[in-house]
Amino acid sequence: MPLTERTFASPVPQAHRWIAGLRFPDDKPLINVSQAAPTAPPPEGMRNAMAQALMDPATHLYSADLGLDALRESLANHWAKCYAGPVTADKVAITSGCNQAFAATLSALCDAGDEVLIPTPWYFNHKMWLDMVGIIAIPLPTGPDLLPDPAQAARLVTPRTRAIIAVSPNNPAGVEYPASLLQALFDLAQNNGFRLILDETYKDFRSLPGPPHLLLQQPDWDRTLIQLYSFSKAYRLTGHRVGAIIGASDLMPEVEKFIDTVTICPSGLGQRAALWGLQNLDDWVEVERQTNLNLAETIRTNFKKMQNKGWRLKGLGAYFAYLEHPFDMPADRLAQRMVTEAHILALPGTMFMPKRHPDGATHLRVAFANIDAAGIGTLFDRLEPLALAPRRGAR
């Protein structure tokens, strides 16, 4: 079987096909909360720096496979400050986005038939890559708080387990993993000789300042922990594809093989933009964080009107609200109906769960970072009147 046929259709393009050819009236335009990517361009200062970088001949050449030395060094310094632990440039690889960081990391750790624990609901691109390369994804259910139980994870460990994946702040659920939970997952991985892969793409939008965990203060942390990051969200560089891996220095030669084979190196212009951002945009990123926190509070306030309709707000944070709907209709059908009846494009929970899992049918993900407070109010004004047969047991 061809590798790509081993997995499902990519959810975001699939959802966008639901609106292909449709026209929405000016007085009720489409509200698109399907994709967790900023739609605004980078700040003007960064764009000016990028324009200047275009005049540098080196921008248009290959860089080292693992990225510009200056960017690796700057990110190592940034990481050490954020996580209050030692990081050096030889523990950093720059990748073509965080999806490539994940693919390169798993390729460096696993063989076909190996197992990886992945909490549900999962980030669908993680599951897609595991499927395509024959790594067995072991679903790790989460509780009502959308957090995994380390004791339950321990019961799923086998001799073929190579890693456990965590995403915090979480995509799709929005929840932040407490430091104590991350420590427990780290301990589980360390005690059993596998890796904790911690995707922190949305670290810049956490609700609290300071280090989200103290794992980098653990002795030999890099023998167990691998962190993944994306510059796309903090600096609005989605189209330039710049991400990173932070892990053991002896992991990097294996990552280098992957990068050299797939892209040779990350984008020269994107890397220079990321470097400029690390050097100049700390205050700007903090404003963006506060803006997102305010939007989350606006969701919390507006959601009160939905509670007496049977809806539940299960998770909220970073870019995401994860909603449980009350209807006797699977979420994939509901999401398509919302396009035509409410002019809202959101992703159903079925895109984040194993096939036929009942929780997938009852949830929706709302990626709210691209709408303002007024848009959030309109979103819930449109959801509230939806009148469908209630699901048995829905509150």
Residue pairs with C-beta under 8 A, 6 or more apart in sequence:
3 132
3 133
4 132
6 131
6 132
6 134
7 127
7 128
7 131
7 132
8 124
8 128
8 131
10 124
10 125
10 128
11 124
11 347
11 351
12 34
12 35
12 347
14 351
15 34
15 335
15 345
15 347
15 351
16 34
16 345
18 335
18 336
18 339
18 345
19 30
19 339
19 345
22 30
22 339
22 340
24 30
24 343
28 343
29 343
30 339
30 343
30 344
30 345
31 343
31 344
31 345
31 371
31 375
31 378
31 379
31 382
32 345
32 370
33 344
33 345
33 346
33 366
33 367
33 368
33 370
33 371
33 379
34 345
34 346
34 347
34 367
35 367
36 171
36 233
36 319
36 320
36 367
36 369
37 232
37 233
37 238
37 370
38 232
38 233
38 236
38 238
38 369
38 370
39 370
40 236
40 370
41 47
41 236
42 50
42 235
42 236
42 237
42 273
42 277
43 236
43 281
43 284
45 276
45 280
45 281
46 235
46 273
46 276
46 277
46 280
46 281
49 272
49 273
49 276
49 280
50 269
50 272
50 273
50 276
53 59
53 268
53 269
53 272
53 273
54 269
56 272
58 268
59 268
59 269
59 272
60 268
61 268
62 264
62 265
62 268
63 265
63 266
63 268
63 271
64 265
65 256
65 259
65 260
65 264
65 265
66 72
66 92
66 93
66 94
66 252
66 255
66 256
66 259
67 92
67 93
67 94
67 95
67 244
67 265
67 266
67 271
68 94
68 271
68 272
68 275
69 89
70 275
71 94
71 271
71 272
71 274
71 275
71 278
72 89
72 92
72 93
72 94
73 89
74 275
74 278
74 279
75 92
75 94
75 229
75 244
75 246
75 274
75 278
76 87
76 88
76 89
76 91
76 92
76 246
77 87
78 278
79 87
79 92
79 216
79 227
79 246
80 86
80 87
80 216
82 203
82 211
83 211
83 212
83 213
83 214
83 215
83 216
84 211
84 214
84 216
84 217
85 214
85 215
85 216
85 217
85 221
86 216
87 216
87 246
88 249
90 249
90 252
91 222
91 246
91 247
91 248
91 249
91 252
92 244
92 245
92 246
93 101
93 104
93 244
93 245
93 252
93 255
93 256
93 259
94 242
94 243
94 244
94 266
94 271
94 274
95 101
95 104
95 242
95 243
95 244
95 245
95 255
95 259
95 266
96 241
96 242
96 243
96 259
96 262
96 263
96 266
96 267
97 230
97 232
97 241
97 242
97 243
98 199
98 201
98 228
98 229
98 230
98 232
98 243
98 244
99 125
99 129
99 243
100 241
100 243
100 259
100 262
100 263
101 228
101 229
101 230
101 243
101 244
101 245
102 125
102 126
102 129
102 197
102 199
102 228
103 129
103 258
103 262
104 245
104 255
104 258
104 259
104 262
105 197
105 226
105 228
105 245
105 247
105 251
105 255
106 116
106 129
106 130
106 133
106 135
106 163
106 197
107 133
107 254
107 258
108 251
108 254
108 255
108 257
108 258
109 162
109 163
109 195
110 116
110 133
110 135
110 162
110 163
112 133
112 134
112 135
113 134
113 135
113 136
113 160
114 135
114 136
114 160
114 161
114 162
115 135
115 136
115 137
115 138
115 158
115 160
115 161
115 162
116 130
116 135
116 136
116 137
116 138
116 161
116 162
116 163
116 164
116 165
117 138
117 140
117 153
117 156
117 157
117 161
117 163
117 164
117 165
118 126
118 127
118 130
118 137
118 138
118 139
118 140
118 164
118 165
119 139
119 140
119 141
119 142
119 148
119 165
119 166
119 167
120 139
120 140
120 141
120 142
120 352
120 353
120 354
120 357
120 359
121 142
121 146
121 172
121 173
121 322
121 349
121 352
121 353
121 359
121 360
121 363
122 137
122 139
122 165
122 352
122 353
123 167
123 171
123 172
123 199
123 352
124 351
124 352
126 165
126 167
126 199
127 137
129 135
130 136
130 137
131 137
135 162
136 160
138 156
138 161
139 354
139 357
140 148
140 152
140 153
140 156
140 164
141 148
141 152
142 148
142 149
142 173
143 149
144 314
145 175
146 170
146 173
146 175
146 314
146 315
146 322
147 175
147 177
147 178
147 181
148 166
148 181
148 185
150 181
150 184
150 185
150 187
150 188
153 164
153 185
153 188
154 188
157 188
157 192
157 194
161 192
161 194
162 194
162 195
163 189
163 194
163 195
163 196
163 197
164 185
164 188
164 189
164 194
164 195
164 196
164 197
165 197
165 199
166 177
166 182
166 185
166 196
166 197
166 198
166 199
167 198
167 199
167 200
167 201
168 175
168 176
168 177
168 182
168 198
168 199
168 200
168 202
168 212
169 175
169 176
169 202
169 203
169 205
169 206
169 317
169 318
169 320
170 176
170 177
170 315
170 317
170 318
170 320
171 199
171 201
171 202
171 318
171 319
171 320
172 320
172 322
172 347
172 349
172 352
172 365
173 314
173 315
173 320
173 322
173 365
174 296
174 315
174 316
174 317
174 318
174 319
174 320
174 321
174 322
175 315
175 316
175 317
175 322
176 206
176 207
176 212
176 317
176 318
177 212
179 211
179 212
179 213
179 214
182 196
182 198
182 212
182 213
182 215
183 213
183 214
183 215
185 196
186 196
186 215
186 218
186 224
186 225
188 196
189 195
189 196
189 224
189 225
190 223
190 224
195 224
195 225
195 226
196 215
196 224
196 225
196 226
197 226
197 228
198 215
198 225
198 226
198 227
198 228
199 227
199 228
200 212
200 227
200 228
200 229
201 228
201 229
201 230
201 232
201 233
201 243
202 233
202 318
202 319
203 212
203 229
204 233
204 234
204 285
204 288
204 289
205 233
205 288
205 289
205 292
205 293
205 317
205 318
205 319
206 212
206 289
206 317
206 318
207 293
207 296
207 317
215 221
215 225
216 225
218 224
218 225
222 247
222 248
222 249
223 248
225 247
226 245
226 246
226 247
226 248
226 251
227 245
227 246
227 247
228 243
228 244
228 245
228 246
229 243
229 244
229 245
229 246
230 242
230 243
230 244
231 237
231 242
231 243
231 244
231 270
231 273
231 274
231 277
232 238
232 240
232 241
232 242
232 243
233 319
234 277
234 281
234 285
234 288
235 273
235 274
235 277
235 281
235 285
237 270
237 273
237 274
237 277
240 267
240 269
240 270
240 273
241 266
241 267
241 270
242 266
242 267
242 270
242 271
242 273
242 274
243 266
245 251
245 252
245 255
259 265
259 266
277 285
292 318
292 319
292 369
294 373
295 368
295 369
295 371
295 372
295 373
295 376
296 316
296 317
296 321
296 368
298 373
298 376
298 377
299 313
299 316
299 321
299 366
299 368
299 376
300 313
300 316
302 376
302 377
302 379
302 380
303 311
303 313
303 321
303 380
305 380
305 384
306 313
306 380
306 383
306 384
309 326
309 384
310 325
310 326
310 390
310 394
310 395
311 323
311 324
311 325
311 326
311 383
312 323
312 324
312 395
313 321
313 322
313 323
314 322
314 323
314 324
314 363
315 321
315 322
316 322
319 367
319 368
319 369
320 365
320 366
320 367
320 368
321 365
321 366
321 368
322 349
322 363
322 364
322 365
322 366
323 363
323 364
323 365
323 366
324 362
324 363
325 331
325 334
325 362
325 363
325 364
326 390
326 391
326 394
326 395
327 334
327 386
327 388
327 389
327 390
327 391
327 394
328 388
328 389
328 390
328 391
328 392
329 337
329 388
329 389
329 391
330 348
330 350
330 360
330 361
331 348
331 349
331 350
331 360
331 361
331 362
331 363
331 364
332 348
332 350
332 351
332 361
334 348
334 364
334 388
335 345
335 346
335 347
335 348
335 364
338 344
338 345
338 346
338 383
338 386
339 345
341 386
342 382
342 383
342 386
343 382
344 379
344 382
344 383
346 364
346 365
346 366
346 367
347 364
347 365
347 367
348 360
348 361
348 363
348 364
348 365
349 359
349 360
349 361
349 362
349 363
349 364
349 365
350 360
350 361
351 360
351 365
352 360
352 363
352 365
353 359
353 360
354 360
362 391
366 379
368 376
371 379
